[in-house]
C-alpha cells in the first residue's frame, strides 16, 4: 500500500516555491531508511506571445500561458542533496475540445521555443522603433 507524501520548500537559488512529491510505502518514508526514494516536482509558468511549435509535439500551439511540470529524483548516497531530472511535461490545450493534455517535452526544445518567441517580440519592437526613428528623421528633414 503506497501513499502520496508532499513537502513545500523554497528553491535555494531562485527562491521559488518547490513542491516535493513522492509515492512510497509509509514505512519507507522514515528518515534514514535505505529504501527511501523521493521525487520532487517543480512547477513553473511559461508565457508565449505568439503561436509556437516544439519538437515532438506535432502541431502549432496557440499563444498563451502554459504550466511546465518537472519531476526530479533524489540521487542517494551523496553528502549533499542532488536531483536528477526524470521528466518534463507541459499542460497544453487539446486540438478538438476545451480540455487540457499533459505533453512530455524535452526541456531544450522548450528553451528553444521560448527563445524564438522572445526574439520575435524583440524583432517586432525593433522594427517599430526603427520605423518611428525614420519617420522622425523624415519629418525633421522636411521642416
N, CA, C and O atoms as a GROMACS GRO file, in nm:
protein
  572
    1UNK      N    1   0.084  -0.117   0.000
    1UNK     CA    2   0.000   0.000   0.000
    1UNK      C    3   0.089   0.124   0.000
    1UNK      O    4   0.163   0.149   0.095
    2UNK      N    5   0.081   0.202  -0.108
    2UNK     CA    6   0.161   0.323  -0.119
    2UNK      C    7   0.076   0.445  -0.086
    2UNK      O    8  -0.046   0.444  -0.103
    3UNK      N    9   0.143   0.548  -0.040
    3UNK     CA   10   0.077   0.671  -0.003
    3UNK      C   11   0.154   0.788  -0.063
    3UNK      O   12   0.276   0.782  -0.079
    4UNK      N   13   0.082   0.895  -0.096
    4UNK     CA   14   0.144   1.014  -0.153
    4UNK      C   15   0.188   1.105  -0.039
    4UNK      O   16   0.112   1.131   0.054
    5UNK      N   17   0.312   1.152  -0.047
    5UNK     CA   18   0.364   1.248   0.051
    5UNK      C   19   0.405   1.374  -0.025
    5UNK      O   20   0.446   1.368  -0.141
    6UNK      N   21   0.395   1.486   0.041
    6UNK     CA   22   0.427   1.613  -0.024
    6UNK      C   23   0.491   1.707   0.077
    6UNK      O   24   0.455   1.708   0.195
    7UNK      N   25   0.586   1.787   0.028
    7UNK     CA   26   0.652   1.886   0.112
    7UNK      C   27   0.677   2.010   0.028
    7UNK      O   28   0.726   1.999  -0.085
    8UNK      N   29   0.645   2.127   0.080
    8UNK     CA   30   0.669   2.253   0.011
    8UNK      C   31   0.792   2.322   0.071
    8UNK      O   32   0.804   2.334   0.193
    9UNK      N   33   0.883   2.365  -0.015
    9UNK     CA   34   1.005   2.434   0.026
    9UNK      C   35   1.030   2.550  -0.069
    9UNK      O   36   0.955   2.569  -0.165
   10UNK      N   37   1.133   2.626  -0.043
   10UNK     CA   38   1.179   2.731  -0.134
   10UNK      C   39   1.308   2.685  -0.200
   10UNK      O   40   1.397   2.631  -0.134
   11UNK      N   41   1.318   2.706  -0.333
   11UNK     CA   42   1.438   2.669  -0.407
   11UNK      C   43   1.554   2.757  -0.359
   11UNK      O   44   1.538   2.878  -0.347
   12UNK      N   45   1.667   2.696  -0.331
   12UNK     CA   46   1.780   2.769  -0.273
   12UNK      C   47   1.831   2.880  -0.364
   12UNK      O   48   1.868   2.987  -0.315
   13UNK      N   49   1.834   2.857  -0.496
   13UNK     CA   50   1.890   2.956  -0.588
   13UNK      C   51   1.789   3.061  -0.631
   13UNK      O   52   1.821   3.180  -0.633
   14UNK      N   53   1.667   3.019  -0.666
   14UNK     CA   54   1.570   3.112  -0.722
   14UNK      C   55   1.472   3.168  -0.622
   14UNK      O   56   1.411   3.272  -0.647
   15UNK      N   57   1.454   3.101  -0.509
   15UNK     CA   58   1.358   3.146  -0.410
   15UNK      C   59   1.215   3.108  -0.444
   15UNK      O   60   1.123   3.139  -0.369
   16UNK      N   61   1.195   3.039  -0.558
   16UNK     CA   62   1.061   2.996  -0.597
   16UNK      C   63   1.018   2.878  -0.512
   16UNK      O   64   1.100   2.803  -0.459
   17UNK      N   65   0.887   2.863  -0.501
   17UNK     CA   66   0.834   2.751  -0.424
   17UNK      C   67   0.854   2.621  -0.501
   17UNK      O   68   0.826   2.614  -0.621
   18UNK      N   69   0.902   2.520  -0.432
   18UNK     CA   70   0.925   2.388  -0.489
   18UNK      C   71   0.840   2.289  -0.411
   18UNK      O   72   0.844   2.286  -0.288
   19UNK      N   73   0.765   2.209  -0.482
   19UNK     CA   74   0.683   2.108  -0.418
   19UNK      C   75   0.749   1.972  -0.442
   19UNK      O   76   0.763   1.929  -0.557
   20UNK      N   77   0.787   1.906  -0.336
   20UNK     CA   78   0.844   1.773  -0.346
   20UNK      C   79   0.732   1.672  -0.323
   20UNK      O   80   0.661   1.680  -0.222
   21UNK      N   81   0.716   1.580  -0.416
   21UNK     CA   82   0.611   1.481  -0.407
   21UNK      C   83   0.672   1.344  -0.431
   21UNK      O   84   0.756   1.327  -0.519
   22UNK      N   85   0.630   1.247  -0.351
   22UNK     CA   86   0.678   1.112  -0.374
   22UNK      C   87   0.571   1.013  -0.333
   22UNK      O   88   0.485   1.042  -0.249
   23UNK      N   89   0.578   0.895  -0.394
   23UNK     CA   90   0.488   0.785  -0.362
   23UNK      C   91   0.570   0.676  -0.299
   23UNK      O   92   0.672   0.634  -0.355
   24UNK      N   93   0.528   0.630  -0.185
   24UNK     CA   94   0.607   0.528  -0.118
   24UNK      C   95   0.522   0.458  -0.013
   24UNK      O   96   0.416   0.506   0.026
   25UNK      N   97   0.572   0.345   0.029
   25UNK     CA   98   0.514   0.275   0.142
   25UNK      C   99   0.538   0.366   0.263
   25UNK      O  100   0.650   0.412   0.282
   26UNK      N  101   0.437   0.392   0.346
   26UNK     CA  102   0.456   0.483   0.460
   26UNK      C  103   0.573   0.443   0.549
   26UNK      O  104   0.636   0.530   0.610
   27UNK      N  105   0.604   0.316   0.557
   27UNK     CA  106   0.718   0.272   0.639
   27UNK      C  107   0.850   0.317   0.577
   27UNK      O  108   0.949   0.332   0.649
   28UNK      N  109   0.852   0.340   0.444
   28UNK     CA  110   0.976   0.380   0.376
   28UNK      C  111   0.999   0.530   0.381
   28UNK      O  112   1.102   0.579   0.336
   29UNK      N  113   0.903   0.605   0.436
   29UNK     CA  114   0.918   0.750   0.443
   29UNK      C  115   0.998   0.795   0.564
   29UNK      O  116   1.024   0.914   0.581
   30UNK      N  117   1.036   0.702   0.648
   30UNK     CA  118   1.110   0.738   0.768
   30UNK      C  119   1.252   0.779   0.732
   30UNK      O  120   1.317   0.718   0.647
   31UNK      N  121   1.298   0.884   0.798
   31UNK     CA  122   1.433   0.936   0.774
   31UNK      C  123   1.536   0.826   0.799
   31UNK      O  124   1.527   0.753   0.898
   32UNK      N  125   1.633   0.815   0.710
   32UNK     CA  126   1.741   0.719   0.727
   32UNK      C  127   1.711   0.581   0.671
   32UNK      O  128   1.797   0.493   0.676
   33UNK      N  129   1.591   0.560   0.619
   33UNK     CA  130   1.557   0.431   0.560
   33UNK      C  131   1.635   0.415   0.430
   33UNK      O  132   1.626   0.503   0.344
   34UNK      N  133   1.712   0.307   0.411
   34UNK     CA  134   1.792   0.291   0.290
   34UNK      C  135   1.708   0.273   0.164
   34UNK      O  136   1.760   0.292   0.054
   35UNK      N  137   1.580   0.237   0.176
   35UNK     CA  138   1.494   0.217   0.060
   35UNK      C  139   1.413   0.342   0.025
   35UNK      O  140   1.332   0.339  -0.068
   36UNK      N  141   1.434   0.449   0.098
   36UNK     CA  142   1.358   0.572   0.075
   36UNK      C  143   1.401   0.636  -0.057
   36UNK      O  144   1.520   0.647  -0.086
   37UNK      N  145   1.303   0.676  -0.136
   37UNK     CA  146   1.330   0.744  -0.262
   37UNK      C  147   1.235   0.862  -0.271
   37UNK      O  148   1.116   0.847  -0.246
   38UNK      N  149   1.285   0.978  -0.304
   38UNK     CA  150   1.194   1.092  -0.316
   38UNK      C  151   1.206   1.154  -0.453
   38UNK      O  152   1.313   1.161  -0.513
   39UNK      N  153   1.092   1.199  -0.501
   39UNK     CA  154   1.084   1.270  -0.628
   39UNK      C  155   1.020   1.404  -0.598
   39UNK      O  156   0.915   1.411  -0.535
   40UNK      N  157   1.084   1.511  -0.643
   40UNK     CA  158   1.026   1.643  -0.624
   40UNK      C  159   0.969   1.690  -0.757
   40UNK      O  160   1.018   1.654  -0.864
   41UNK      N  161   0.867   1.770  -0.748
   41UNK     CA  162   0.800   1.824  -0.866
   41UNK      C  163   0.813   1.976  -0.862
   41UNK      O  164   0.774   2.040  -0.765
   42UNK      N  165   0.867   2.032  -0.969
   42UNK     CA  166   0.885   2.176  -0.981
   42UNK      C  167   0.788   2.224  -1.088
   42UNK      O  168   0.785   2.171  -1.199
   43UNK      N  169   0.710   2.324  -1.054
   43UNK     CA  170   0.613   2.380  -1.148
   43UNK      C  171   0.652   2.524  -1.180
   43UNK      O  172   0.687   2.602  -1.092
   44UNK      N  173   0.645   2.558  -1.309
   44UNK     CA  174   0.670   2.697  -1.348
   44UNK      C  175   0.574   2.733  -1.461
   44UNK      O  176   0.521   2.647  -1.530
   45UNK      N  177   0.555   2.861  -1.478
   45UNK     CA  178   0.465   2.914  -1.580
   45UNK      C  179   0.550   2.976  -1.691
   45UNK      O  180   0.642   3.053  -1.664
   46UNK      N  181   0.517   2.942  -1.816
   46UNK     CA  182   0.586   2.997  -1.932
   46UNK      C  183   0.481   3.066  -2.019
   46UNK      O  184   0.375   3.009  -2.045
   47UNK      N  185   0.511   3.187  -2.062
   47UNK     CA  186   0.416   3.263  -2.144
   47UNK      C  187   0.470   3.278  -2.285
   47UNK      O  188   0.585   3.318  -2.305
   48UNK      N  189   0.386   3.246  -2.383
   48UNK     CA  190   0.420   3.264  -2.524
   48UNK      C  191   0.330   3.373  -2.581
   48UNK      O  192   0.208   3.368  -2.564
   49UNK      N  193   0.389   3.471  -2.648
   49UNK     CA  194   0.314   3.582  -2.705
   49UNK      C  195   0.261   3.551  -2.844
   49UNK      O  196   0.171   3.620  -2.893
   50UNK      N  197   0.315   3.449  -2.908
   50UNK     CA  198   0.275   3.412  -3.043
   50UNK      C  199   0.255   3.262  -3.049
   50UNK      O  200   0.308   3.190  -2.964
   51UNK      N  201   0.179   3.212  -3.146
   51UNK     CA  202   0.169   3.066  -3.164
   51UNK      C  203   0.308   3.007  -3.185
   51UNK      O  204   0.395   3.073  -3.243
   52UNK      N  205   0.330   2.885  -3.140
   52UNK     CA  206   0.464   2.827  -3.145
   52UNK      C  207   0.458   2.678  -3.171
   52UNK      O  208   0.353   2.614  -3.157
   53UNK      N  209   0.572   2.623  -3.210
   53UNK     CA  210   0.587   2.479  -3.230
   53UNK      C  211   0.704   2.431  -3.145
   53UNK      O  212   0.794   2.507  -3.109
   54UNK      N  213   0.699   2.303  -3.114
   54UNK     CA  214   0.810   2.240  -3.042
   54UNK      C  215   0.833   2.102  -3.102
   54UNK      O  216   0.739   2.035  -3.145
   55UNK      N  217   0.956   2.061  -3.103
   55UNK     CA  218   0.993   1.928  -3.149
   55UNK      C  219   0.916   1.824  -3.069
   55UNK      O  220   0.911   1.832  -2.946
   56UNK      N  221   0.858   1.728  -3.137
   56UNK     CA  222   0.790   1.619  -3.069
   56UNK      C  223   0.644   1.644  -3.037
   56UNK      O  224   0.573   1.551  -3.000
   57UNK      N  225   0.596   1.769  -3.052
   57UNK     CA  226   0.455   1.798  -3.024
   57UNK      C  227   0.370   1.770  -3.147
   57UNK      O  228   0.259   1.718  -3.134
   58UNK      N  229   0.418   1.804  -3.264
   58UNK     CA  230   0.350   1.770  -3.387
   58UNK      C  231   0.238   1.864  -3.430
   58UNK      O  232   0.165   1.833  -3.524
   59UNK      N  233   0.223   1.977  -3.364
   59UNK     CA  234   0.122   2.074  -3.404
   59UNK      C  235   0.162   2.212  -3.352
   59UNK      O  236   0.250   2.226  -3.267
   60UNK      N  237   0.094   2.313  -3.405
   60UNK     CA  238   0.116   2.450  -3.359
   60UNK      C  239   0.031   2.471  -3.234
   60UNK      O  240  -0.089   2.443  -3.234
   61UNK      N  241   0.094   2.520  -3.130
   61UNK     CA  242   0.024   2.551  -3.005
   61UNK      C  243  -0.008   2.700  -3.001
   61UNK      O  244   0.074   2.781  -3.044
   62UNK      N  245  -0.125   2.737  -2.951
   62UNK     CA  246  -0.163   2.879  -2.950
   62UNK      C  247  -0.082   2.960  -2.849
   62UNK      O  248  -0.029   2.906  -2.752
   63UNK      N  249  -0.076   3.089  -2.873
   63UNK     CA  250  -0.012   3.179  -2.776
   63UNK      C  251  -0.089   3.170  -2.645
   63UNK      O  252  -0.210   3.148  -2.644
   64UNK      N  253  -0.017   3.189  -2.535
   64UNK     CA  254  -0.083   3.185  -2.405
   64UNK      C  255   0.012   3.145  -2.295
   64UNK      O  256   0.133   3.139  -2.315
   65UNK      N  257  -0.044   3.117  -2.180
   65UNK     CA  258   0.033   3.080  -2.062
   65UNK      C  259   0.025   2.929  -2.044
   65UNK      O  260  -0.083   2.871  -2.049
   66UNK      N  261   0.139   2.865  -2.022
   66UNK     CA  262   0.148   2.720  -2.007
   66UNK      C  263   0.217   2.685  -1.876
   66UNK      O  264   0.312   2.751  -1.835
   67UNK      N  265   0.167   2.581  -1.812
   67UNK     CA  266   0.232   2.531  -1.691
   67UNK      C  267   0.328   2.420  -1.732
   67UNK      O  268   0.290   2.328  -1.806
   68UNK      N  269   0.451   2.428  -1.684
   68UNK     CA  270   0.553   2.327  -1.711
   68UNK      C  271   0.584   2.256  -1.579
   68UNK      O  272   0.612   2.321  -1.478
   69UNK      N  273   0.579   2.125  -1.581
   69UNK     CA  274   0.600   2.043  -1.462
   69UNK      C  275   0.725   1.958  -1.484
   69UNK      O  276   0.734   1.886  -1.583
   70UNK      N  277   0.820   1.967  -1.391
   70UNK     CA  278   0.943   1.889  -1.400
   70UNK      C  279   0.954   1.800  -1.277
   70UNK      O  280   0.949   1.848  -1.164
   71UNK      N  281   0.969   1.670  -1.299
   71UNK     CA  282   0.990   1.574  -1.190
   71UNK      C  283   1.139   1.543  -1.182
   71UNK      O  284   1.204   1.516  -1.283
   72UNK      N  285   1.192   1.547  -1.060
   72UNK     CA  286   1.333   1.516  -1.036
   72UNK      C  287   1.341   1.417  -0.921
   72UNK      O  288   1.265   1.425  -0.824
   73UNK      N  289   1.435   1.321  -0.932
   73UNK     CA  290   1.452   1.225  -0.823
   73UNK      C  291   1.584   1.251  -0.751
   73UNK      O  292   1.683   1.291  -0.811
   74UNK      N  293   1.581   1.228  -0.622
   74UNK     CA  294   1.698   1.247  -0.538
   74UNK      C  295   1.799   1.137  -0.564
   74UNK      O  296   1.764   1.019  -0.564
   75UNK      N  297   1.923   1.175  -0.587
   75UNK     CA  298   2.031   1.076  -0.601
   75UNK      C  299   2.083   1.050  -0.461
   75UNK      O  300   2.139   1.139  -0.396
   76UNK      N  301   2.065   0.929  -0.416
   76UNK     CA  302   2.102   0.891  -0.279
   76UNK      C  303   2.251   0.863  -0.266
   76UNK      O  304   2.320   0.836  -0.365
   77UNK      N  305   2.300   0.869  -0.145
   77UNK     CA  306   2.436   0.828  -0.116
   77UNK      C  307   2.541   0.936  -0.124
   77UNK      O  308   2.660   0.908  -0.105
   78UNK      N  309   2.502   1.059  -0.152
   78UNK     CA  310   2.599   1.168  -0.157
   78UNK      C  311   2.593   1.247  -0.027
   78UNK      O  312   2.496   1.235   0.049
   79UNK      N  313   2.694   1.326  -0.001
   79UNK     CA  314   2.697   1.402   0.123
   79UNK      C  315   2.612   1.529   0.116
   79UNK      O  316   2.596   1.599   0.216
   80UNK      N  317   2.557   1.558  -0.002
   80UNK     CA  318   2.469   1.674  -0.019
   80UNK      C  319   2.359   1.633  -0.116
   80UNK      O  320   2.378   1.543  -0.198
   81UNK      N  321   2.242   1.698  -0.109
   81UNK     CA  322   2.131   1.658  -0.196
   81UNK      C  323   2.153   1.698  -0.341
   81UNK      O  324   2.184   1.813  -0.371
   82UNK      N  325   2.137   1.601  -0.430
   82UNK     CA  326   2.148   1.623  -0.574
   82UNK      C  327   2.028   1.557  -0.640
   82UNK      O  328   1.994   1.443  -0.607
   83UNK      N  329   1.963   1.628  -0.731
   83UNK     CA  330   1.847   1.576  -0.800
   83UNK      C  331   1.876   1.559  -0.948
   83UNK      O  332   1.949   1.638  -1.008
   84UNK      N  333   1.819   1.454  -1.006
   84UNK     CA  334   1.833   1.424  -1.149
   84UNK      C  335   1.695   1.438  -1.212
   84UNK      O  336   1.597   1.384  -1.161
   85UNK      N  337   1.687   1.510  -1.325
   85UNK     CA  338   1.560   1.529  -1.393
   85UNK      C  339   1.512   1.396  -1.450
   85UNK      O  340   1.587   1.325  -1.517
   86UNK      N  341   1.388   1.363  -1.422
   86UNK     CA  342   1.328   1.238  -1.468
   86UNK      C  343   1.235   1.264  -1.586
   86UNK      O  344   1.235   1.189  -1.684
   87UNK      N  345   1.154   1.370  -1.576
   87UNK     CA  346   1.058   1.400  -1.683
   87UNK      C  347   1.022   1.548  -1.679
   87UNK      O  348   1.019   1.610  -1.573
   88UNK      N  349   0.993   1.603  -1.797
   88UNK     CA  350   0.943   1.739  -1.810
   88UNK      C  351   0.816   1.733  -1.894
   88UNK      O  352   0.816   1.677  -2.003
   89UNK      N  353   0.709   1.790  -1.841
   89UNK     CA  354   0.581   1.787  -1.909
   89UNK      C  355   0.523   1.927  -1.916
   89UNK      O  356   0.556   2.014  -1.834
   90UNK      N  357   0.437   1.948  -2.014
   90UNK     CA  358   0.372   2.078  -2.030
   90UNK      C  359   0.221   2.055  -2.045
   90UNK      O  360   0.178   1.967  -2.120
   91UNK      N  361   0.143   2.133  -1.973
   91UNK     CA  362  -0.002   2.127  -1.985
   91UNK      C  363  -0.043   2.215  -2.102
   91UNK      O  364  -0.014   2.335  -2.103
   92UNK      N  365  -0.111   2.156  -2.200
   92UNK     CA  366  -0.148   2.228  -2.322
   92UNK      C  367  -0.293   2.197  -2.360
   92UNK      O  368  -0.342   2.088  -2.329
   93UNK      N  369  -0.360   2.291  -2.426
   93UNK     CA  370  -0.497   2.264  -2.469
   93UNK      C  371  -0.498   2.159  -2.579
   93UNK      O  372  -0.406   2.152  -2.661
   94UNK      N  373  -0.602   2.076  -2.581
   94UNK     CA  374  -0.616   1.977  -2.687
   94UNK      C  375  -0.666   2.046  -2.814
   94UNK      O  376  -0.715   2.158  -2.809
   95UNK      N  377  -0.652   1.976  -2.926
   95UNK     CA  378  -0.693   2.035  -3.053
   95UNK      C  379  -0.844   2.035  -3.070
   95UNK      O  380  -0.899   2.126  -3.132
   96UNK      N  381  -0.911   1.936  -3.017
   96UNK     CA  382  -1.052   1.918  -3.051
   96UNK      C  383  -1.151   1.967  -2.947
   96UNK      O  384  -1.265   1.998  -2.983
   97UNK      N  385  -1.114   1.974  -2.821
   97UNK     CA  386  -1.212   2.014  -2.719
   97UNK      C  387  -1.151   2.115  -2.623
   97UNK      O  388  -1.036   2.156  -2.640
   98UNK      N  389  -1.228   2.153  -2.524
   98UNK     CA  390  -1.181   2.251  -2.426
   98UNK      C  391  -1.117   2.182  -2.306
   98UNK      O  392  -1.140   2.222  -2.192
   99UNK      N  393  -1.038   2.082  -2.330
   99UNK     CA  394  -0.970   2.012  -2.221
   99UNK      C  395  -0.819   2.034  -2.232
   99UNK      O  396  -0.769   2.091  -2.329
  100UNK      N  397  -0.749   1.988  -2.131
  100UNK     CA  398  -0.604   2.006  -2.122
  100UNK      C  399  -0.538   1.869  -2.129
  100UNK      O  400  -0.588   1.771  -2.072
  101UNK      N  401  -0.425   1.862  -2.198
  101UNK     CA  402  -0.347   1.739  -2.200
  101UNK      C  403  -0.206   1.766  -2.150
  101UNK      O  404  -0.157   1.879  -2.157
  102UNK      N  405  -0.142   1.662  -2.099
  102UNK     CA  406  -0.006   1.675  -2.049
  102UNK      C  407   0.088   1.615  -2.154
  102UNK      O  408   0.084   1.495  -2.181
  103UNK      N  409   0.173   1.700  -2.212
  103UNK     CA  410   0.266   1.658  -2.316
  103UNK      C  411   0.404   1.639  -2.254
  103UNK      O  412   0.452   1.725  -2.181
  104UNK      N  413   0.469   1.527  -2.283
  104UNK     CA  414   0.606   1.508  -2.240
  104UNK      C  415   0.696   1.581  -2.339
  104UNK      O  416   0.688   1.558  -2.460
  105UNK      N  417   0.781   1.669  -2.287
  105UNK     CA  418   0.866   1.752  -2.374
  105UNK      C  419   1.010   1.743  -2.329
  105UNK      O  420   1.041   1.700  -2.218
  106UNK      N  421   1.099   1.784  -2.419
  106UNK     CA  422   1.241   1.795  -2.388
  106UNK      C  423   1.264   1.940  -2.342
  106UNK      O  424   1.224   2.033  -2.412
  107UNK      N  425   1.326   1.960  -2.227
  107UNK     CA  426   1.347   2.098  -2.178
  107UNK      C  427   1.428   2.184  -2.275
  107UNK      O  428   1.411   2.306  -2.278
  108UNK      N  429   1.514   2.123  -2.354
  108UNK     CA  430   1.591   2.201  -2.453
  108UNK      C  431   1.501   2.253  -2.564
  108UNK      O  432   1.521   2.364  -2.613
  109UNK      N  433   1.400   2.172  -2.603
  109UNK     CA  434   1.304   2.218  -2.704
  109UNK      C  435   1.220   2.332  -2.649
  109UNK      O  436   1.188   2.427  -2.721
  110UNK      N  437   1.183   2.323  -2.522
  110UNK     CA  438   1.107   2.432  -2.458
  110UNK      C  439   1.191   2.559  -2.455
  110UNK      O  440   1.141   2.667  -2.488
  111UNK      N  441   1.317   2.548  -2.417
  111UNK     CA  442   1.406   2.665  -2.412
  111UNK      C  443   1.420   2.728  -2.551
  111UNK      O  444   1.421   2.850  -2.565
  112UNK      N  445   1.430   2.644  -2.654
  112UNK     CA  446   1.442   2.696  -2.791
  112UNK      C  447   1.314   2.768  -2.834
  112UNK      O  448   1.321   2.872  -2.898
  113UNK      N  449   1.198   2.713  -2.798
  113UNK     CA  450   1.070   2.777  -2.833
  113UNK      C  451   1.055   2.911  -2.761
  113UNK      O  452   1.008   3.008  -2.820
  114UNK      N  453   1.094   2.916  -2.635
  114UNK     CA  454   1.088   3.042  -2.558
  114UNK      C  455   1.182   3.145  -2.621
  114UNK      O  456   1.147   3.262  -2.633
  115UNK      N  457   1.300   3.101  -2.660
  115UNK     CA  458   1.396   3.193  -2.722
  115UNK      C  459   1.343   3.246  -2.855
  115UNK      O  460   1.356   3.366  -2.883
  116UNK      N  461   1.284   3.160  -2.937
  116UNK     CA  462   1.225   3.206  -3.064
  116UNK      C  463   1.115   3.308  -3.039
  116UNK      O  464   1.106   3.409  -3.110
  117UNK      N  465   1.032   3.284  -2.939
  117UNK     CA  466   0.924   3.376  -2.906
  117UNK      C  467   0.980   3.510  -2.859
  117UNK      O  468   0.931   3.616  -2.900
  118UNK      N  469   1.082   3.506  -2.776
  118UNK     CA  470   1.145   3.628  -2.726
  118UNK      C  471   1.208   3.708  -2.839
  118UNK      O  472   1.194   3.830  -2.845
  119UNK      N  473   1.277   3.638  -2.930
  119UNK     CA  474   1.340   3.706  -3.044
  119UNK      C  475   1.235   3.767  -3.135
  119UNK      O  476   1.256   3.876  -3.189
  120UNK      N  477   1.122   3.699  -3.154
  120UNK     CA  478   1.015   3.752  -3.238
  120UNK      C  479   0.959   3.880  -3.177
  120UNK      O  480   0.930   3.976  -3.249
  121UNK      N  481   0.943   3.882  -3.046
  121UNK     CA  482   0.892   4.001  -2.977
  121UNK      C  483   0.992   4.115  -2.991
  121UNK      O  484   0.954   4.228  -3.020
  122UNK      N  485   1.120   4.085  -2.969
  122UNK     CA  486   1.223   4.189  -2.981
  122UNK      C  487   1.232   4.239  -3.124
  122UNK      O  488   1.254   4.358  -3.147
  123UNK      N  489   1.215   4.149  -3.220
  123UNK     CA  490   1.218   4.189  -3.361
  123UNK      C  491   1.105   4.283  -3.395
  123UNK      O  492   1.124   4.381  -3.467
  124UNK      N  493   0.985   4.254  -3.342
  124UNK     CA  494   0.871   4.343  -3.365
  124UNK      C  495   0.894   4.478  -3.301
  124UNK      O  496   0.864   4.582  -3.361
  125UNK      N  497   0.948   4.479  -3.180
  125UNK     CA  498   0.976   4.605  -3.111
  125UNK      C  499   1.083   4.682  -3.184
  125UNK      O  500   1.075   4.804  -3.197
  126UNK      N  501   1.184   4.611  -3.233
  126UNK     CA  502   1.292   4.676  -3.306
  126UNK      C  503   1.243   4.738  -3.435
  126UNK      O  504   1.282   4.850  -3.470
  127UNK      N  505   1.155   4.667  -3.507
  127UNK     CA  506   1.100   4.722  -3.632
  127UNK      C  507   1.016   4.844  -3.606
  127UNK      O  508   1.022   4.941  -3.682
  128UNK      N  509   0.937   4.841  -3.500
  128UNK     CA  510   0.853   4.956  -3.467
  128UNK      C  511   0.937   5.077  -3.431
  128UNK      O  512   0.907   5.189  -3.473
  129UNK      N  513   1.042   5.055  -3.354
  129UNK     CA  514   1.129   5.166  -3.313
  129UNK      C  515   1.204   5.221  -3.433
  129UNK      O  516   1.220   5.342  -3.444
  130UNK      N  517   1.250   5.134  -3.522
  130UNK     CA  518   1.322   5.179  -3.640
  130UNK      C  519   1.231   5.264  -3.727
  130UNK      O  520   1.271   5.369  -3.776
  131UNK      N  521   1.107   5.218  -3.745
  131UNK     CA  522   1.012   5.292  -3.825
  131UNK      C  523   0.984   5.428  -3.762
  131UNK      O  524   0.975   5.529  -3.832
  132UNK      N  525   0.970   5.432  -3.630
  132UNK     CA  526   0.945   5.560  -3.562
  132UNK      C  527   1.064   5.653  -3.579
  132UNK      O  528   1.045   5.774  -3.598
  133UNK      N  529   1.185   5.601  -3.574
  133UNK     CA  530   1.304   5.685  -3.593
  133UNK      C  531   1.308   5.740  -3.734
  133UNK      O  532   1.341   5.857  -3.754
  134UNK      N  533   1.276   5.657  -3.835
  134UNK     CA  534   1.276   5.704  -3.973
  134UNK      C  535   1.175   5.816  -3.991
  134UNK      O  536   1.204   5.918  -4.054
  135UNK      N  537   1.055   5.797  -3.936
  135UNK     CA  538   0.952   5.900  -3.950
  135UNK      C  539   0.997   6.030  -3.885
  135UNK      O  540   0.970   6.138  -3.938
  136UNK      N  541   1.064   6.020  -3.771
  136UNK     CA  542   1.112   6.140  -3.703
  136UNK      C  543   1.215   6.210  -3.789
  136UNK      O  544   1.213   6.332  -3.802
  137UNK      N  545   1.308   6.133  -3.849
  137UNK     CA  546   1.410   6.194  -3.936
  137UNK      C  547   1.349   6.258  -4.058
  137UNK      O  548   1.386   6.368  -4.098
  138UNK      N  549   1.251   6.185  -4.120
  138UNK     CA  550   1.186   6.239  -4.240
  138UNK      C  551   1.112   6.369  -4.206
  138UNK      O  552   1.117   6.464  -4.283
  139UNK      N  553   1.046   6.372  -4.092
  139UNK     CA  554   0.973   6.492  -4.051
  139UNK      C  555   1.071   6.606  -4.026
  139UNK      O  556   1.044   6.720  -4.063
  140UNK      N  557   1.184   6.575  -3.963
  140UNK     CA  558   1.286   6.678  -3.935
  140UNK      C  559   1.345   6.730  -4.065
  140UNK      O  560   1.370   6.850  -4.078
  141UNK      N  561   1.368   6.642  -4.161
  141UNK     CA  562   1.428   6.683  -4.288
  141UNK      C  563   1.333   6.771  -4.369
  141UNK      O  564   1.376   6.864  -4.437
  142UNK      N  565   1.201   6.741  -4.361
  142UNK     CA  566   1.103   6.819  -4.436
  142UNK      C  567   1.083   6.957  -4.374
  142UNK      O  568   1.047   7.050  -4.446
  143UNK      N  569   1.105   6.972  -4.247
  143UNK     CA  570   1.080   7.101  -4.180
  143UNK      C  571   1.186   7.200  -4.208
  143UNK      O  572   1.180   7.312  -4.159
   0.00000   0.00000   0.00000
